[in-house]
């Protein structure tokens, strides 16, 4: 019974509990998937279950709801909606027009898809930095301004390295995600100057060396260990973006759902439950196994289902294929999601930091 209580009720050191956090918030699931697919990463060696059923279910249950979580926070708070009116009304209109234009003009869809594939690297890596920073605060590893900048440089240099290299390579498995007719849209930009690639590699190497020196110094002088969850998050980011996608296409199919989306849902779920407890004057926040959280999860699922399943079916009345409309709406929603997250989830806000970290 005591073990059950530990697993159900999150302590202040974790967003949910050690098992869920390490597996779905820190990247443990990606390492397990990579080990599972290690015997062969060839897409042709896997059947309908791994190429269609599981990716589809993971998108419906994880990736789509994670996009919805941003919209629920933005539109569910009237004060926030009014304060960020440009993000609430103007930006969605611009991205909706972009989606329509992409359905009509295929080369524009190619550009939008490539923008998504490039900026998802920056978006997911800097989200991981914020979560790693939260773990440092939750687990008592305080960072001064200089140390925080060093940690940020490690993640930022990883993002820059990934973005530059994403420009040069199409993503394996894109046809399984967006439909075979869209495979050619994941174009690459060939022949980037070699010095750019070398510069990003050097920047990453120096940033990681600087971080290692800082952590060794902390260990030697204060006998303080860098929190394991934060180290696992950084290691997962490096693994994802330093190993070429062509070397592990099967693993790449599951990275958006089982690292970025699950991490996002853990953090936003904790924020939402803490905010609910604050609003209702509860002594403790509802757990992730409570009816309050499942109600929140059902709301996210419904919004995600509407955006990514039902909405792409409407343009079919005008002769647009489902795969094209899905890709256009997917890109538009995610580009808005990148902009919104940049504004909504900033740990510099003391009230937000308290609700996430506490």
Secondary structure, 3 states (H helix, E strand, C coil): CHHHHHHHCCCCCCCCCHHHHHHHHCCHHHHHHHHHCCCCCCHHHCCHHHHHHHHHHHHHHHHHHHHHHHHHHHHHCHHHHHHCHHHHHHHHHHHHHHHHHHHHCHHHHHHHHHHHHHHHHHHHHHHHHHHHHHHHHHCCCCCCHHHHHHHHHHHHHHHHHHHHHHHHCCCCCHHHHHCHHHHHHCCCCCCCCHHHHHHHHHHHHHHHHHHHHHHHHHHHHHCCCCCHHHHHHHHHHHHHHHCCHHHCHHHHHHHHHHHHHHHHHHHHHHHHHHHHHHHHCCCCCCCCCCHHHHHHHHHHHHHHHHHHHHHHHHHHHHCCCHHHHHHHHHHHHHHHHHHHHHHHCCCCCHHHHHHHHC
